[in-house]
């Protein structure tokens, strides 16, 4: 094995290939000129997860994969925005809602359940990002909305089911 150079001796540096030591598979290699680079090294393959600190523990970062369209007729009654698949919980990550008139929107975790938030909305898009999301308290709970005045509601709620 060659010694690692610690000073510039004026010699050219020759690319090398590293292998896994068992099958001979290359894990790092030089590659040809692409996208304006004269030479380069491919990165070593790694396997990792992105975690976010929630104030007490580390949670795995979530990716939005569920998009639920919202197109509600004028009403004030509690209405489901997102009913997760059987045995699953919703994780609300983002929302974009536009009421037909100024009103308060009360988002609940399950019909008649815990109030997640009350949003004062005008007749303009309301866009919120909840970072890693708000997880439902129990399986099969729907994300519901109650409007303070009878008005339409359009938009999308975005998240994941777990």
C-alpha positions as CSV (number, residue, x, y, z in Angstrom):
1,X,0.0,0.0,0.0
2,X,1.3,3.4,-0.9
3,X,2.1,6.0,1.7
4,X,-0.2,9.1,2.0
5,X,1.5,12.2,0.7
6,X,1.6,15.0,3.3
7,X,3.5,17.6,1.2
8,X,3.4,18.9,-2.3
9,X,6.3,17.4,-4.1
10,X,5.5,18.8,-7.5
11,X,4.4,15.4,-8.8
12,X,1.0,14.9,-10.4
13,X,-1.6,13.1,-8.3
14,X,-2.8,9.9,-9.9
15,X,-6.5,8.9,-9.3
16,X,-6.9,5.6,-7.6
17,X,-9.8,3.2,-7.2
18,X,-10.9,1.9,-3.8
19,X,-12.6,-1.5,-3.6
20,X,-14.7,-3.2,-1.0
21,X,-11.8,-5.6,-0.3
22,X,-14.0,-8.7,-0.9
23,X,-15.5,-8.8,-4.3
24,X,-13.4,-6.1,-5.9
25,X,-16.3,-3.7,-6.4
26,X,-15.2,-0.2,-6.8
27,X,-16.5,2.2,-4.1
28,X,-14.6,5.3,-5.3
29,X,-13.2,6.1,-8.7
30,X,-12.1,9.0,-11.0
31,X,-14.4,9.9,-13.8
32,X,-14.0,11.7,-17.1
33,X,-14.7,15.4,-17.9
34,X,-18.4,16.1,-17.4
35,X,-20.3,19.4,-16.9
36,X,-17.2,21.5,-17.1
37,X,-15.2,19.6,-14.5
38,X,-11.7,18.4,-15.6
39,X,-11.6,15.5,-13.2
40,X,-13.5,14.4,-10.1
41,X,-14.1,11.7,-7.7
42,X,-17.4,10.0,-7.1
43,X,-18.4,10.0,-3.5
44,X,-18.3,7.0,-1.3
45,X,-21.7,5.4,-1.1
46,X,-23.4,6.0,2.3
47,X,-26.6,5.1,3.9
48,X,-28.2,7.5,6.3
49,X,-31.5,9.0,7.6
50,X,-32.3,12.6,8.1
51,X,-33.5,13.3,11.6
52,X,-35.1,16.5,13.0
53,X,-35.0,17.5,16.7
54,X,-38.5,18.0,18.1
55,X,-37.4,19.7,21.4
56,X,-37.1,16.4,23.3
57,X,-36.2,13.6,20.9
58,X,-35.0,13.0,17.4
59,X,-37.7,12.2,14.8
60,X,-37.1,10.8,11.3
61,X,-37.8,13.5,8.6
62,X,-41.1,12.9,6.7
63,X,-41.8,13.5,3.1
64,X,-45.2,14.6,1.8
65,X,-46.6,11.8,-0.4
66,X,-50.4,12.3,0.0
67,X,-52.2,15.2,-1.6
68,X,-55.9,15.6,-0.7
69,X,-57.9,18.0,-2.9
70,X,-60.4,20.2,-1.0
71,X,-63.5,21.5,-2.8
72,X,-66.3,22.0,-0.3
73,X,-69.7,23.6,-0.9
74,X,-70.8,26.5,1.4
75,X,-71.5,25.2,5.0
76,X,-70.5,25.5,8.6
77,X,-70.9,21.8,9.7
78,X,-67.7,19.8,10.6
79,X,-66.5,18.3,7.3
80,X,-63.7,15.7,6.7
81,X,-60.8,17.1,4.7
82,X,-58.7,13.9,4.9
83,X,-59.8,10.4,6.0
84,X,-56.7,8.2,6.2
85,X,-56.7,4.5,5.1
86,X,-58.0,2.0,7.6
87,X,-55.5,1.6,10.5
88,X,-53.5,4.7,9.6
89,X,-52.9,8.1,11.0
90,X,-52.7,11.3,8.9
91,X,-49.6,13.5,9.2
92,X,-50.5,17.0,8.1
93,X,-47.3,18.6,6.6
94,X,-48.6,21.5,4.5
95,X,-51.9,23.1,3.5
96,X,-53.2,25.6,1.1
97,X,-56.8,26.6,1.6
98,X,-58.9,29.4,0.2
99,X,-62.3,30.2,1.7
100,X,-64.9,31.9,-0.3
101,X,-65.3,34.6,2.4
102,X,-63.5,35.8,5.5
103,X,-64.0,33.2,8.3
104,X,-62.3,31.2,11.1
105,X,-61.2,27.7,10.1
106,X,-61.0,25.2,13.0
107,X,-59.0,22.1,12.1
108,X,-59.7,19.1,14.3
109,X,-58.1,15.7,14.9
110,X,-61.1,13.5,14.4
111,X,-64.8,14.4,14.1
112,X,-65.6,16.3,17.4
113,X,-62.0,15.6,18.4
114,X,-59.1,17.7,19.6
115,X,-58.7,21.2,18.0
116,X,-55.4,21.3,16.2
117,X,-55.6,25.0,15.3
118,X,-58.0,27.8,14.6
119,X,-57.0,29.9,11.6
120,X,-58.4,33.3,10.8
121,X,-58.7,33.4,7.0
122,X,-59.6,36.0,4.5
123,X,-60.9,35.2,1.0
124,X,-57.3,34.7,-0.1
125,X,-55.0,31.6,-0.1
126,X,-53.8,30.5,3.3
127,X,-50.6,28.6,3.0
128,X,-48.9,26.9,6.0
129,X,-45.9,24.5,6.3
130,X,-45.7,22.4,9.5
131,X,-42.1,21.2,8.9
132,X,-42.2,17.5,10.0
133,X,-46.0,17.6,10.3
134,X,-48.7,17.2,12.9
135,X,-49.6,13.5,13.5
136,X,-53.1,12.4,14.3
137,X,-53.6,11.3,17.9
138,X,-55.1,7.9,16.9
139,X,-55.5,5.6,13.9
140,X,-58.5,6.3,11.7
141,X,-59.0,9.9,12.9
142,X,-60.0,12.2,10.0
143,X,-58.7,15.7,9.7
144,X,-61.8,17.8,9.8
145,X,-62.7,21.5,9.4
146,X,-65.4,23.7,10.8
147,X,-66.0,27.1,9.2
148,X,-67.3,30.0,11.3
149,X,-69.5,31.3,8.5
150,X,-71.2,29.4,5.6
151,X,-68.6,29.6,2.8
152,X,-66.9,27.5,0.2
153,X,-63.5,26.1,0.9
154,X,-61.0,25.0,-1.8
155,X,-57.4,24.0,-1.9
156,X,-55.2,21.0,-0.9
157,X,-54.0,19.4,2.3
158,X,-50.6,17.6,2.0
159,X,-48.9,15.0,4.1
160,X,-48.4,11.3,4.7
161,X,-50.2,8.4,6.2
162,X,-48.4,6.2,8.8
